[in-house]
Amino acid sequence: MAYYVYILASRKDGAIYVGVTNDLVRRVYEHRIKAVPGFTSKYNITRLVWFEIYHDPISAISREKELKKWKRDWKVQLIEAQNAKWDDLYESICN
């Protein structure tokens, strides 16, 4: 089973959210439809801008905790290293 650490953004210079899941398509969809009240629904954070794949939950959770401690600039650099335009990657993972 795969586990995903992901970053969502409201827009390029907007709010950022870091999460972890074992079903990236389902979880991002839940964020997009605002299925759960909270930070992402409050700030309209729906754009998948970055993700990594792990093969065990402990590694994925450890990485998520690490990223949550990072400064915003570091997260921006991480995103832009793979997704310079901050494109929404959701459609590409649905296919």
HELIX and SHEET records of a PDB file:
HELIX    1   1 LEU A   24  ARG A   32  1                                   9    
HELIX    2   2 PHE A   39  LYS A   42  1                                   4    
HELIX    3   3 PRO A   57  LYS A   69  1                                  13    
HELIX    4   4 ARG A   72  GLN A   82  1                                  11    
HELIX    5   5 TYR A   90  CYS A   94  1                                   5    
SHEET    1   A 3 ILE A  16  THR A  21  0                                        
SHEET    2   A 3 TYR A   3  ALA A   9 -1                                        
SHEET    3   A 3 ARG A  47  TYR A  54 -1                                        
END                                                                             
